[in-house]
Structure formats: C-alpha cells, structure tokens
Amino acid sequence: MKKFVVCMTLILFLSTPSIFDGKMVERGNENEIFCISSEKIERIEGDIENATFKILQPRCSAPAIIEKGGIFTIVFEKCSFTQIFAKISTAYEPVVDEIYLEVEEFYEDGEIYLSARIPENTPVELYNLTVIVENNGYFAKTEPRAVSVVDEIDGNFTFIHLTDFHIGDIRGFKENIRETIGWKAAKKCVEEINLIHPDFVIITGDLVFGQLYPFEYLIEYRSLYRILQQFDVPTYLCPGNHDGYVQCGEDGFEFWQEYFGPLYYSFDYGSTHWIMANSYDWPKPSRFGISYIVFNWGGYIGREQLKWIESDLEKNEEKIKFLALHHNPLWETKNDSLLKNEYEGRKELLSMIERYGVKAVFDGHVHYDNVTIKNGTLYITTTTASSSLSKEDAYWGYRLIEVKNNSIFSYNYKEPEYSIPSYMLNYTFENEYRVRVENNLDMNVSVRIVFTVPSGEYEVKNGEIFMEREGNGIKQIYVVSKIEKKTEKEIYLL
C-alpha cells in the first residue's frame, strides 16, 4: 500500500486565540488557509526534535476510536508555536503508513485543543498519534496506540473485560511457577486477545503489584507499559488498589498519572457511554503500606469523584451507560482493611447506577468470576489474568462480551458466570506463509492473523483476506478465519 500523505489544512478563525511567543494573539483573515506540501513534510521530519509538552488526549490508555472521515479532539499542554500539524502512523507494524490529518480548528483553555479529521481513505488500523509544532524549528510528541480507525460504529461490537493483570505479582507462583516468571501469563492473555481481536479492551485495575520491595513501582510500571504496547486493539484502563499504594517513598498513582493520565474519566463508543472510575480513591495517608502490609486495600470513592460521576451521568442521560471500576459496589470491603474501614461511596454510587439506568458494571479485585443482576443492572466480575485464585473453580482468564444493537447479548463462556480460560487458544507460525491455530475452547472462535511476506500476489486457504498493506518490498496480509471448537486449523498463503 502506498504511503498516504494527506495535505495539512489549517483553518484559522478570526475569533479564536492562539499562542505565539508565550502571548495571546488574535487570528487574522478567517479565510486564510495554509497547505503543507509532501516535500515540506519530508523536510520537516528530517529536522524534527522531541517536544517537551505532553499529549493529554487521546492516549494509549484512553484512545480515540474514530470512523473514517470522522472528527476527534486532540488535547495537549500549552506551548508556543507558529504552525501546528498532526499525523497518525501505524503502531508497531513493519509496513508504516503515515497520514497527515486535516486540522479544522484550534483554541486554548489552559491546554490546546485540536479538532482533527480522519481522511476517508485511511486504512482500518490502530495508530500512533504525533503532534508537530513549529517554533524556531519543528518539535514533535508521539502518543502510541492512541487512535483506532474503523469503518463503522453501528451498535454491534465485541469487547474484552480483562482485570487484575498484576505485573510483578509473585502470588501466581502457587498456580503455575513457569508461567508466572517473566509475567508470561499476562503476556499470554494479550496474545490471545489480539487473536480474537475485539473492538476494544477494558482493564479494570491492579495492573501492577507494588507491595514487595523499594522502587518497585518504578520497575513495574515501566514493564507494564511495554507489555500493554503489545496489544493491537484499543485499551481503556482504570486503577485498582495495587496500582496506588504509598510506600518506600513511592506513590503508585503518581506513576499511573505519568504513564496513563487521569485516575478516572469517561469515553463514548457510538451511542454507548463508558465511565472508567477509580474505586481506590482513598486519601494519600490511607493508601500507606510497609512492604506486604497495607492498611486499606478495599474500595473507596471520594466526594469529588462521586460528584463528577453524577455530573457525567447527567450529561449523558440519553446514552446507553456502562461503568467500569476495580471494586464491585455491591460488596462491602471492610474486611479488606486492617482498620475495618467500609467501602465509602458505594451506596451513593449504587443509587446513581439505579437512578441513571446504568446497564452494566464491570469489576475485578476478588480473582474469580461472578455475575449478579440487581435492579436491572448487570454486575460482571472477571477473574485475574495471572495472580492467585480465590475460589476452587477459579482460573486465569478474561471475558468476551458481545453487544448487539447497543445491548449486551452474551458475556459468559460457560454458565452461569464463567469467563474464558487462558492457555486454551494458541497459534504457531510454521513459516511466514503458514500458521497453525489450535482452539481447545468449548466455543467457536473467529481469529485474525496478519502475515508479513515479500511483496507479491497471494491467495489464502482456510481464511478470508480483508485488508492488505504494502511498502518497502513488504506486504502485510490481514486474514480472518473461523476456528471450530476443539479443533486445529492451518491457514496459509499461496
């Protein structure tokens, strides 16, 4: 596929202020349009330097999923510039497409906001986002896996609920020593989820451990970030108790905000609205711990966050609403506190869930599966990906949810409450043209495979090609195939 370069169009509005040399300046002619040529783009990229500002929205932890031709908002920290550009580029792929976005307007309100349009001919893919500013040189900042381009969002989709990822947690040793070393179990979940390839993934807390040794968060958050980049689908995160302990001079939530941004936020996917809450909202002194001993690991939602949640629900009252957080608000967690502190804010949250008609709540924390329906709301708890298990019938896994017409259609791998066990879905490339997929699950699975081969014309056996991308003598061929339960299948190119 040829490299896409879309001419950058910058429309400057008369009434819209900008930043230049640190001062507010008014825009000139409202019809003034700047168009940047592909030759100038190449020159810019040759001279580019790393910028000091941060992209605040979208991020790899809260990406934008946009239809072709759609518009999304980019928010980044205030900085000085004379011109500004934005582009997306394929994330972690051997064939790189770069697509310059049409920036339709921008303004500032403490931060800088861009309204960016995805060109109609953009391939369906997960992209890195880069913002380039000109100010006595060119400076760029990239946020990986921040933009997902899709053909259509129509109310029919799938997503994965993954929770209790626990990078750095040694408690999985008693379940499987070999798969705990090097966080293999967590990485295996990523591999399988990429194979299933849902529309997106929600991860509800305890992504790291943070409860053993000094400077642990420094190591675990860095490792976690690298592992999350292996997802080739959009991922939305919210924190759990292990992500936010305060011990050995480290505050886990400071690392969270550095790597992933806000501790709670919301996003839209078509007609659905999602609140990603922080149920470990304890004041800093109450998050204190000394190595394995912590004072509180149960739920807590503070007044400020409760106020924000209610305001967010009010603003989106007409949408179909879902809530994700770490601690199930149905369950009191005072036993998860050395001081027997109760789960503050849960009753108020339950009242809001009922009052505003939240359709489903997704959570983790307990390391086993549970499904409860109360007052018309579905409460779904999913097992851990890699840590210790808390019930005899629990296992490592993740949950696949299917939505039809914006309503949850299916959510159990097996009745009455069980999620998909990991290590039951495997694939092996025998060579670059042939892959064997093994499905040991008691369900049929549709998988996505990407072949990377020399440029040329190919046919596929036992699958269907839905997209091809090509560049620098390399071709990526995207194939979907249905694998029947308890079977193996070879998918290969001719």
Secondary structure, DSSP 8 states (H G I E B T S, - for coil): -------EEEE--TT--EEETTEEE----TT-EEEE-HHHHHHHHHT-EE-SS-EEESBTTB-EEEETT-EEEEEEE----SEEEEEEEETT-SS--EEE-EEEEEEESSEEEEEEE--TT--SEEEEEEEEEESSSEEEEEEEEEEEEES---S-EEEEEE----BT--GGGGT-HHHHGGGHHHHHHHHHHHHH--SEEEEES--B---SSTTHHHHHHHHHHHHHTT-SS-EEEE--GGGS-EETTEEHHHHHHHHH--SSEEEEETTEEEEE--SB---GGGGBEETTEESB-S-B--HHHHHHHHHHHHHTTTSEEEEE-SS-TTS--GGGBTT----BTHHHHHHHHHHTT--EEEE-SSSS-EEEEETTEEEEE---SSS--SSTT--SEEEEEEEETTEEEE--SBTTTB-EETTSEEEEEEETTEEEEEE-SSS-EEEEEEEEEESS---EESSEEEEEEEETTEEEEEEEEEE-TTEEEEEEE-
